[in-house]
Amino acid sequence: MEVADIVQIIIGALSLVATVAVSFFIYWLQSRHEKEMAKIEEKQRQEKLAEEANNFYLPWCTIAANLHRHERHNRKIYTDFCRCSIELQNKILEMAEFTIRTIDGTAWLDDAFEKLKADITKYKLGEQPFLYDGAKYFHRAFSRYRENEFNVDYSRQLKTICVLNPMWLMGEKDKNKVCLSQYIEQYFDFVLGLIRKEHIEWDTPIPPVDYAWEHYHLGYAPEEEVCYWIMELVDNFVVNIHNRFGTSVYDGIMWENSTDAQAETFEDRYYEILYWMYYTYCFKTKEKELIVPKAKMKKQKKAKSHKPRKNKVKKEKKGVDKS
């Protein structure tokens, strides 16, 4: 074999090795690129989901921007929304397909609590003045305990007013107990004469405020617990009043702008309750004319859901200021 043939063979072998190496390198680069693209797409998907989840809290942002615009909030979307101009805030709400807009002035807050107090008297909800001194314990839930985890207490602790549906009680140990929200609904039905006599289990029920104050020992409970239960009383009163006597929840502004937002902290719960208070007591006809007609909405928002959460209210050493 001549030298030229040997050289030709070597060159051929090297070419083959180079071809294989280049092909493998290209395959490795493609695989790496595909993995990087998959990571980018996954990150974008997660960011989109996070953005959509944050959008659920935009209605509550309107309360944050109205009452505590210069606060640094626990939930980032509250702080970011508050930093925007009024025009941009309304544009954000419009682009997110909400029909509500920002709120002018803060005088509505005191007005709402005065109207709530009047309803508490009107519907005989209790004698204990738990909203005294400007509803200070309600507002302290935000000013002092905004970072606290919020969990609804659904445990059956209060005596039922009416006979409960057996279908509710499958597997329940306390057959004649209800949680606070159920008790308040039953009490409204009782006061309004909506419960048939044969279904009444307790014909002299204690008003919800007085019952909660006594049952949960709120006169000497840690302040954090007092703030929690006062928020729950206010929330359940306002929601019942709105749904029973206001615009139908299935045809009104609350339904059009409802989302899957869940209160996770006292801060969330505080803004959620004030949001309901504003649209129950203070939403004026003039403002209604500014709302985008329902027919122009591209899609309906999901109905507000209430996922059961176990109560984890932490104990606080200091007691309630009785002054």
DAVENWO-V333939 format. One record per pair of residues at least 6 apart in sequence whose C-alpha atoms are under 8 Angstrom apart, sorted by the first residue. I is the first residue (numbers start at 1). J is the second residue. Records with the same first field share a line. If there is no record, write none. Layout:
I=J + J
This chain:
53=261
54=77
55=96
56=259 + 260 + 261
57=77 + 259 + 261
58=77 + 78 + 93
59=98 + 100 + 257 + 275
60=268 + 271 + 272 + 275
61=77 + 78 + 81 + 82 + 271
62=101 + 102 + 103
63=103 + 271 + 274 + 275
64=78 + 82 + 271
65=78 + 81 + 82 + 102
66=102 + 103 + 104 + 105 + 106
67=106
69=79 + 82 + 83
70=82
71=79
72=79
73=79
74=146 + 147 + 267
81=89
86=102
89=102
90=101 + 102
93=99 + 100 + 101
97=297 + 298 + 299
98=256 + 257
99=253 + 256 + 257 + 291 + 292 + 293 + 294
100=253 + 257 + 291 + 292
101=291
108=278 + 282
109=278
110=134
111=282
112=277 + 278 + 281 + 282
113=135
115=281
116=238
117=131
120=126
121=127
123=188 + 191
124=191 + 207
125=207 + 208 + 209
126=207 + 208 + 209 + 210
127=209 + 210
128=209 + 210 + 213
130=209 + 230
131=137 + 138
137=223 + 226 + 227 + 230
138=227 + 230 + 231
139=270
140=227
141=224 + 227 + 228 + 231 + 266 + 267 + 270
142=266 + 267 + 270
145=224 + 266 + 267
146=265 + 266 + 267 + 268
147=265 + 266 + 267
148=265 + 266 + 267
149=264 + 265 + 266 + 312 + 313
150=263 + 264 + 265 + 266 + 269 + 311 + 312 + 313
151=263 + 264 + 265 + 309 + 310 + 311 + 312 + 313
152=308 + 309 + 310 + 311
153=179 + 309 + 310 + 311
154=179 + 180 + 308 + 309 + 310 + 311
155=178 + 179 + 310
156=174 + 177 + 178 + 179 + 180
157=177 + 178 + 179 + 180
158=177 + 178 + 179 + 180 + 183
159=176 + 177 + 178 + 183
160=176 + 177 + 178 + 183 + 186 + 201 + 202
161=183 + 186 + 187 + 190 + 200 + 201 + 202 + 203 + 205
162=186 + 195 + 199 + 200 + 201 + 202
163=176 + 199 + 200 + 201
164=175 + 176
169=175
180=212
181=236
183=208
184=208 + 236 + 237
185=240
187=205 + 207 + 208
189=195
208=233
209=233
212=218 + 229
213=219
218=225 + 226
219=320 + 322
220=319 + 320
221=319 + 320
222=315 + 316 + 317 + 318 + 319 + 320
223=316 + 318 + 319 + 320
224=313 + 314 + 315 + 316
225=313 + 314 + 315 + 316
226=320
228=266 + 313
231=269 + 270 + 273
234=273
235=273 + 276
238=276 + 277 + 280
239=276
241=280
242=248 + 249 + 280
243=249
246=280
249=255
253=279
254=276 + 279
255=301 + 303 + 304
256=294 + 300 + 301
257=301
258=301 + 302 + 303 + 304
259=301 + 302 + 303 + 304 + 305
260=302 + 303 + 304 + 305
261=304 + 305
262=268 + 305 + 306 + 307
263=269 + 272
